[in-house]
Amino acid sequence: MPSFGKRSKRNLDTLKPDLQAVLNEAIRYMDFSVIEGFRGEADQNKYFNEGKSKLRFPQSNHNKLPSKAVDLAPYPSLWSNIGKFYELADVMFKAANTLGVKLRWGGDWSRDGDVTDQKFNDLPHFELKGKAGKAEIKHQDLIAKSYGQAANSWNSNHTA
């Protein structure tokens, strides 16, 4: 069974408890690394200046401790394998539903299940948006399925 390494555990400790719980549930089904949780002013503004973030410090959900945002990468990290990020999103939303947590993902900012309509893709990024009631869990189940379908489609079109 996958488990978090030392760096991931350190970063996990910087997150809101509900987000930690989702990650601890998700790691049971897919191996991934916790790249970053809390992000300070220098790093946030650096990412903004490099075009990796649309927000300056302190506007990002990464900029409060504990953090409401996390960056994840499938393990082992192959940044070019977009399908693995879609798989991770599927797993994350299923884990969130198990715990009654509402999420937003940087690969689908609008939360409409369409991964092709983004103006700014941030595939590693997940945000805690609060608690999820029955209607929200049903919605997240539908978008999780669409992420799984996107993963299957991407993987079938990019296999050697």
N, C-alpha and C positions, 0 to 999 in steps of 0.2 A: 504494500500500500504506500502511495506517495506520502511524503512528509516535508515540512518546511525545514530549510537549512538555517544556519545561524543568521545570515543577513536578512532573510525573509522574516525570521522571528523578531529581530530588532525592529524592522519596519512595521510588522504587525502590531507591535506594542504601542505604536504612535497613533493607532486608529480608534475611532469610536467603538465601543463594545459590540453594537449590533453589526457593524461592518466586520469586525474580527470574527464574530460568530458565523457570518456568511462564508468567509474565507476558510474557516476551520471545517465547515460542512463541505465546501466545494473541493478541498484538497483530498477528500475521501474518494473522489471520482475522476480527478485529472491532476496530473502533476504540473505545477506552475510555481513561479517565483514572485515574491512580493518585492517589486523593484523600488517603490517609494510610497510612503504614506505622507507624513508631515513634510512640508517643504518650506524652508525659510525664505527670507526676502531676497538674498543674493541669487539663489537658485531659481526662484520664481521669475525674477526679472531677467535672468539669463535666458531661460526658456522662452519668455515673451520676446526678447530681442532676437532669438534664433528662429522664431516662428513656430516653436513647438507648443506654445500656449497662446491663447487669445486674451489672457488676463494678466495684468500686473499685480504685484503684491499690494495689498492683502486681499484681493478680490477672489482668488481661487479657493475652492473647497479644500485644497491641500494646505492652506495657510493658517489653519487654526489647530491647536493641540488640545484634545485629540482631533485628528483629521477626519473629515467626512468624505475624503477622496483617496483613492489608491490607484497605483499603476502596477499592472501585473503583466507577466510574460509567460507563455507556455514554456514548459521545461522538457527537454533542452530548448533553449531559445534559438529559433530560426526566424528572425524578424521578417524574412521574405515569405514565410508560409502563412499567408493571410487566413487560410482555412483553419489553422490552429487557434487563431484569435477568435474566429466565429464559434468554434467548438467551446472555447473557454467562456464566451458570453453565454452560450446555451447552458453550460454547467453552473455558472454564477447565478443566473436567473432561477434555475431550478432549486439551487441551494437557498436563495433568498425566499422563494415561495414556501419552502419547508419551514422556514423560521418566521414568516409573516413580515418580511422586510421589503420595502420598495427601493429599487435601484434605477439608476440611469447609466448608460454606457456610451462612451465616446465614439463608438462605431455606429450609433443610432441615437443621436441627440434628441430627436423628436419622439422616440419611443414608439414608432409606428411599424416596426418590424422590417423596414426597408433599409438595407445596408448600402444601397446604391445612390441615395439622394443626399449625401452629406457634403457640405461645403468645406468642412474641416474634420478629417478623420483623426481620431486619437484612440486607436484600437486598444492600447493598454489601460485606458482610463475607465474607472467605475466610481460612481458617486452614491452615497447613502442619501435617500430622499425621504426617509421616514418609515412609518409602519404601513403594512399592506393589508387592507381588508379583503373580503371575499371577491369583490369586483376587480380590485387591483391584482390579486393573485391570478384570477382568470385571464386578465389582460397580459400579465407577465408570462403566463403559460403559453399564450399564443405567440408572443414575440420571441420567446425562447425557442419554440418550434421553428420559427422562421430563421433564426440564427443557425440552428442545426441543419436546416435545409440549405442555407447559404454555404455552410461548411462543406456539406456533401457535394454541392455543385462546384465549389471552388476546387476541392480536392480531386474530383473526377476530371476537371479540365486542366489540372496542373500536375498530373502524375506522369512520371517517366515511362 
